[in-house]
Amino acid sequence: MINSSLIKNSRYGLSKRLKLDKVVLLMALFFLLLLPVLVWHNDYILQVFTHALLLATLALAWNILGVSGSISLGHAAFFGAGAYASALLSLDAGLSVWLTIPLAGFITTGLGFIMGLICMRLRGAYFALATLAFIEIPRVVTDNWDGLTHGSLGLVGLPGFPSLHLGSWHIDFYSSITASYYLILIYSLVLLGLVGFIFRSNLGLALQAIREEEVAAEAVGIRANSFRLLSMLLSAFFTGISGACYAHLVRYINPGLVYGLHFSAIPMIFAICGGRFTVIGPALAALIIYPLDQFIFHPLIPAGHEFLYGAVLIFAVLFMPAGFWGRMQRNTEVGLFTKSSSSGI
């Protein structure tokens, strides 16, 4: 019979994990909020962290599908489609960027539905390869539809984030990197909260059940393909939003850039290294690995600095398959379980 102290310590372990998440999240938030003040004399540092936050949102969006156990290599399709959708709607249709960004998310959700219909019955490496091949569909269309997308020349002179007027407050996102930084930070925090809610909702529990044992999940009434499709649609929506934000942040895009393997591999690497079965792990990995690459490895090895991503991925797969944040949480659980066992069962 299980000792009551084991139940007590299990509850204490869950509480401790939540406290650990909150402490790390508050520390990271405190640092990110103060960063513009700390580096007010260096816009480059702020620009790097702005892109790191954007990549964190990409990793969080990828992980909505990743929590089901699926490995997607095709998220560049959503990222590029979101970037082009928002850019073209703002340039050709003259719509406000604040409207084109959510519209881009809905457009990429439609693209995600098409990908889901094609790939959702596949599993494992077959699913990953099918999603990778799917990138070619929107990329080829974008690259050859010169009348609409300007083809391989790309789109230049994209509008930046427009200014906001809130009473006496005037926020100039166009010329202020600090304002753009805080805008992306707000989007990152909102998406982090949504991902945390999804992970703890019935959808998140169903996706975890599918990941652990799909046959058993189906046996208790969980429709695996339906839930995986829903997770792909949510992932596609937020990836499209991130792509749209990227387009208006850098103000130039071309098919080779936004549909490149880089934007498919990067979120997967961050999620695996941070912990793809955790909420904040992928975002923390993006905020650590990308600045490390830009500040240290890029100046040292300009032509081959991206080997860092391959190195950290290999290290994580071999020595920390749960990711560094997942490893920290697991160590906490092991320590508490050991404590419980010593008190008797």
N, C-alpha and C positions, 0 to 999 in steps of 0.2 A: 504494500500500500504506500502511496506517495506521501512523504512527510509534508505537513503543512508549511514547513519552512521553505520547501522547494517552490511551492506555489507563490509564497510571499516573495522569494528572491527572484522568481521569474517576472512577477509584476514590477519588482524593483528594477530588474534589468531593462524592461521595456521603458520604464520611466527614465532610467539613466541614458538610454539611447536617444530618447527624445530630447533630454536636456543637452546631450552632446551635440545633437543637430542644431539646437537653438543657440548654444554658445558659439559654435563655429559660424553659424549664419549671422549672428549679431556682430561678431568680430570682423567678418568679411564685409558686412554692410557698413560698419563704422569706418573701415579702411577705405572702401569705395566712395563713401560720401565725402570723406576728407581729402581724397586724392587730388582734386583740382586745386585745393588750397596748398597742398604740399608741393605740387609741381607747377605752380602758377607761372614759373619762368620758362617752362619747357613744354611746348605744345605737342612735341613728338611723343613724349611719354603718355600724355593724355589720349592722343590719337591711337596709340597701340592698345591701351586698355579699352578704348571705345570699340575697336575691332574685336578684342578678346571677349567683351560682353556680348557682341553680336554673334560670335562663334559659340558662346555659351548657350544662347537661345537656340542656335541650330542643333547643338548637342542635346538640349532638353527636348526639343521637338522630335528628334530622331529617337530618343529613348522612350517616347510614348509607344512606339511600335516595338522597340527593342525589348521592353519588359516582357513581351509575350514570348521571347526566345528567338524571334526572327531577326536575321541580320540583313539589313537592306544596304545595297551598294548603289542605289539609284536615286538618292535624295537630291542629287544635283539637278535632276529633272524638275523637281518642285522648286528648288532654289532659283534656277534659271528662269523657269516659267513665271514665277512670282516677280522676279526682277524685271523681265521684259513686259509683263502685263501692266505693272504699275508705271513703268517708264513710258510705254506707248499711250496709255490712257491719259497721262499728264501732258505728254508732248502733243499728240495728235488730237485728242478729244478736249484738251484744255481743262480737265477736271483737277480739282484740288488734290494735292498729295495726301491730305488727311482722308480723302475718300478713295483714292486709287489704291492705297495700301491694303485696307480690308477687302476691297474688290479683288485684288491680286490673290489674297488668301482663299476666297471662294472659287476663283478660277483654278487654282492649283488643287483645291479639293476635288473638283471635277476630274482633273488629270489623275489624282490619286484613286478615284473610283475606277477609272479605266485600267490603271495599273493593277488595282486589286482584282478586277474581273479576270485579268490575264494571269496573274501570278499567285493568287491567294491559295490555290489548291496545291501549290508546290511547297516543299519543306527543305530545310537545311541549305546545303550548298546550291541546290537547284533554284531555290527561291532567290538567293543572293545573286546568282549569275543572271537570272531572268530580270531582276530589277536593274542590274548593271547594264544589260542590253537595252532596257527600256529608255535609258537616257538618250539614245540615238534618235528616237522618234521626235521629241521636241527640238533637239539640237539641229537635226537635218532640216526640219521645217523652218526654224529660225534662220539658219545659215543660207537657205535658198530662196526665201520669200523676200527678195530685195525691195519690192515695192512697199512693204510694210515695215520690215525690221532693219533695212539697210544691209542685210546679209552679214558677211564676215567683217565689214567695216565697223559694225557696232553702232551704238547710239552715244553721241557726245552732247555736252551741254544740258544734261538732265537737271530739272529743278531740284534744289535742295529742300530740306524741310522748311516750310514757310513760317513766318513769324506768327506768334500768338499774342493777342491783346486781351489781357484779363484785367479789366478795370484800368487802374493806373499802371499795371505791370505790362511791360513789353519784353517779350522773350524772342531774341533774334537767333533762330537756329541756323540761318543761312551762313552767317559770318562768324559765329561763335562756336568753337569746338567744345567749349565747356557746356554750353546749352545742349549740343548734340549728344555729348557724353551722358548728361543726366537723363535725356530722353530715352536713350538706349538702356540705361540703368533701370529706369522705371519699367520699360517693357520687359526686361530680364526678370525683375522681381515679380511682376504680374504673372509671367509665364511660369516661373518657379512655383508660385502659389497654386496655379492651376494644375501643374503636373503633380504637386503634392496631393491636391484634392483628388485627382484622377487615380493616383496610386492607392489611395485609401478608400476609394469608392467601390461599388459593386463591380464596375468595369475593371478597375485595377485588380481586384481579387480574382475575377474571372480570367484575366490575362495571365496572372501568376499561376493559376491552376492549369491553364493550357500549357504554359511553359514547363511545369513540373511533370505533368502526365496528361497528355491530350486525350487519350482514350478514356481514362477515368473521368476527366472533366465532361466529355461527351456523354458518358454513362449517367451522370447526375443532372443532365439537362442543359449543360452549357454548350451553345452552338459555336464551336471553335472558329469556323470561317467567318461567321457574322461578327464576332467580337474582334477578330483580327482585322477585318475590313474596317470596322469602326475606328480602331486604333490607327490604322493607316490614314483614314480620312482626317482625323484630328492632327496626326503628325504632318500630313501634307499641308493642311491649312496653316499651321504655325511656321512651317518651313517656308511657305510662300510669303508669309508676312516678313520673315527674316530676309528673304531675297529682295523683297521690295524695299525694305529699310536699307539694305546694302546698296542698291542702285541709287537711291537718293542721298546716300552718305558719300559715296565716291564719285557720283555724277557722270560715270562713264561705264558702259558695259559692252561686251561683245560675246558671241557664242562660245568661243574658246575659253573665256574667263569664267562665266557663270555656270556653264554646263561641264566644266572640267572635273576630272576625277577628284581633284582637291576637295571640292565641296561635298563629295560623297564619302571620302575617306576620313576627313577631319572629324565630323561628328561621331563616327563610329569609333575612332581612336580615342577621343575624349571620353566617350561613354564607357568603353572597355577599361581604360586606364583609371577613370574615376570610380567606376562601379555602376554598371548598367542596370542593376537591380536596386539602385538607391535613387533618392530624389535629387540630392544636391551634389553627388559625386561628379557627374559629367560637367556641371557648371564650374566646380572647383578646378577640375583638370584643365578646362579651357583657360581659366584665369591664371593658372600656374605655367602650363606648358607653352602657350602662345607667347606671353611676354618673355619667357626664358629663351625661346627661339629668336625673337626679334632683338633682344637686348644683348645677348651673349653669342649665340651660335651664328646668327646672320653676319655680324661684323667679323667674326673669326673665319668663317667658311662661307663666303657669299654665294658660291656656285653650288654648294652641297649642304646648305644648312638644314634642309628639310629631312636629312637622315635622322634627325632627332625624333621625328614622329614614328618612324619605323623602329628605332631603338627602344623607345618607351613602350610601344605596342608589344614588341617581342618580350621585353622584361615583364610586362604585366601578365601576358599570357602564360609565361613560364613560372613566375614566382608569385604573382598576385592575381589569380584568375577572377577573384571577386572585385578587383580594383582596389586602389589604396583606401578609399573611403569605406568600401565594403569590408576590407580587411580590418580596419579600425573597429567597425561595429562588431564584426565577428569575434575579435579579440576580447571585446567587452563582454560578449555573451559567454565565451569560453571561461573567462575569469569568474563570472557569476555562477556558471554551472558547476565549476570546480568547487566554489565556495558552498554551493548547495549540497553537492555530493558529500563533502566532508562533514556536513551537519547531519547526514543520515537520510536514507530513503526507506 
